[in-house]
Amino acid sequence: ETTRVDPRERAPEAHLDDAALLAGDGRFRDALRSLYLATLVALERRRLITFDPSRTNWHYLCQLPPDERREDFSRFTRLFDHKWYGEETTTLGDYRECRALADRIVTASGGV
């Protein structure tokens, strides 16, 4: 059985760096996943969500207070779900849009 590394063991910025490398290789769908992990790690480190692999992305959204960060996370979650779970083609434009949202969420969460 493959052991998975807990994404929380890495800083949000490390996930953002991964995303940039993946996008540079044209792997935009995988880059979106790294961006999403960055947001989850940042939000948990600020104690705004409780990370639990059994929860859905929408459970995390429900944990956030109603503010601009929640609006950004909602928009990002909608885009991510369509691209990741719907296996829709992911473009450079999709990556750029999600990167901007992830950067705002991570920054609003205080980074590390």
C-alpha positions as CSV (number, residue, x, y, z in Angstrom):
1,E,0.0,0.0,0.0
2,T,1.3,3.4,-0.9
3,T,1.9,5.8,1.9
4,R,0.9,9.4,1.2
5,V,2.6,12.4,2.7
6,D,0.3,14.5,4.7
7,P,0.1,17.9,2.8
8,R,0.1,19.7,6.2
9,E,3.7,18.7,6.7
10,R,4.7,21.3,4.1
11,A,4.2,25.0,4.1
12,P,1.5,26.6,1.9
13,E,4.3,28.3,0.0
14,A,5.8,24.9,-0.9
15,H,2.5,23.8,-2.5
16,L,2.4,27.1,-4.4
17,D,5.9,26.5,-5.6
18,D,4.9,23.0,-6.7
19,A,2.0,24.5,-8.6
20,A,4.2,26.9,-10.5
21,L,6.6,24.1,-11.5
22,L,3.7,21.9,-12.7
23,A,2.1,24.8,-14.6
24,G,5.5,25.5,-16.2
25,D,5.4,21.9,-17.5
26,G,1.9,22.4,-18.9
27,R,0.4,20.2,-16.2
28,F,-2.3,22.7,-15.3
29,R,-4.8,20.2,-13.8
30,D,-2.1,18.9,-11.3
31,A,-1.1,22.5,-10.6
32,L,-4.7,23.3,-9.5
33,R,-4.5,20.5,-7.0
34,S,-1.2,21.9,-5.6
35,L,-2.9,25.3,-5.3
36,Y,-5.9,23.8,-3.6
37,L,-3.6,22.0,-1.1
38,A,-1.9,25.4,-0.4
39,T,-5.2,27.0,0.5
40,L,-6.3,24.1,2.8
41,V,-2.9,24.1,4.6
42,A,-3.0,27.8,5.1
43,L,-6.6,27.8,6.3
44,E,-5.9,25.0,8.8
45,R,-2.7,26.7,10.1
46,R,-4.8,29.8,10.9
47,R,-7.3,27.4,12.6
48,L,-10.1,28.5,10.2
49,I,-10.8,24.9,9.1
50,T,-10.1,21.5,10.5
51,F,-8.4,19.3,7.9
52,D,-9.9,15.8,7.6
53,P,-9.4,13.7,4.5
54,S,-13.0,12.3,5.0
55,R,-14.4,15.8,4.5
56,T,-15.4,17.3,1.2
57,N,-14.2,20.6,-0.2
58,W,-17.6,22.0,0.6
59,H,-17.4,20.9,4.2
60,Y,-14.3,23.1,4.5
61,L,-16.2,26.0,2.9
62,C,-18.9,25.7,5.5
63,Q,-16.3,26.1,8.3
64,L,-15.1,29.5,7.1
65,P,-16.6,32.7,8.4
66,P,-18.6,34.7,5.9
67,D,-16.0,37.1,4.5
68,E,-14.0,37.8,1.3
69,R,-11.7,34.9,1.9
70,R,-14.7,32.6,2.0
71,E,-16.0,34.1,-1.3
72,D,-12.6,33.4,-2.9
73,F,-12.4,29.9,-1.5
74,S,-16.0,29.2,-2.8
75,R,-15.1,30.4,-6.3
76,F,-11.8,28.4,-6.3
77,T,-13.6,25.3,-5.0
78,R,-16.2,25.5,-7.7
79,L,-13.5,25.8,-10.4
80,F,-11.3,23.1,-8.8
81,D,-14.2,20.6,-8.5
82,H,-15.1,21.1,-12.2
83,K,-11.5,20.7,-13.4
84,W,-10.4,18.0,-11.0
85,Y,-13.4,15.8,-10.4
86,G,-15.2,16.6,-13.7
87,E,-11.9,15.9,-15.5
88,E,-12.5,18.9,-17.7
89,T,-9.5,20.2,-19.7
90,T,-7.6,22.7,-17.6
91,T,-6.0,25.7,-19.4
92,L,-3.3,28.2,-18.6
93,G,-6.1,30.7,-18.1
94,D,-7.7,28.4,-15.5
95,Y,-4.4,28.1,-13.7
96,R,-3.9,31.9,-13.7
97,E,-7.4,32.5,-12.3
98,C,-7.0,29.8,-9.6
99,R,-3.4,31.0,-8.8
100,A,-4.8,34.5,-8.1
101,L,-7.5,33.1,-5.8
102,A,-5.0,30.8,-4.0
103,D,-2.5,33.7,-3.5
104,R,-5.3,35.8,-2.0
105,I,-6.5,33.0,0.3
106,V,-3.0,32.1,1.5
107,T,-2.1,35.8,2.0
108,A,-5.4,36.5,3.8
109,S,-4.7,33.5,6.0
110,G,-1.4,35.0,7.1
111,G,0.7,32.5,5.1
112,V,2.6,30.1,7.2
